[in-house]
Amino acid sequence: MEHHTAAARLTEAASAATQHQGSGDLLRIVLVVMVLGCVLTGWFLLRGYKRNDD
């Protein structure tokens, strides 16, 4: 039974990822989530500035 350290596993995963140069799906997902998060954060912060002129 071989014992692999976490660094060895990460190195293996990184080398496997560099061999498979796909369409960048992970980057697209990260960018979409980041944009949606910014929009929701802006909405949440700006809704507190709404005035009720009743």
N, C-alpha and C positions, 0 to 999 in steps of 0.2 A: 504494500500500500504506500503510495507516494503522498507526501505532504507538500502542498503548494501554499506559499504565502499569498497574502492579498495582493502584494505588489506583482508577483508573478502572474496571478490571474488577470490583473489589470493590464499588464503588458501583453498577455496573450489576446485579450479582448481588443486592445488598441491595434495590434497588428492584424487581427482578423477584420477589424473595421476599415483599416486603410486598404486592405486588399479588395474590399467590396465598396467601390466608389459608385454609389447609387445616385438617385435623383435628389437626395437631400431632404427626404421626408421629415426627418427629425428637426431640421432647421426650419422648415415651413411650419411645423406644429409649434415650435418654440416661438416663432415670430407672431403667429396668430394669437396664441395665448397671451403674449406680451402686449399686443395691441388691444385685445379685449380687456385685459387687466387695467391698462391705462385709461380706457374709456370708462370702465365701471368705477375706477377710483376717482376720475374727474367728475362723473355724475354724482357720486356719493359726497364728495367734498363741496361741489357747487350747489347741491340741493339745499344745503343749510343757509345759503345766502338769499333764498327766495323770500320776498316780502309779502306779507298779507296786508293789503291796504283796504281792509273792510271797514 
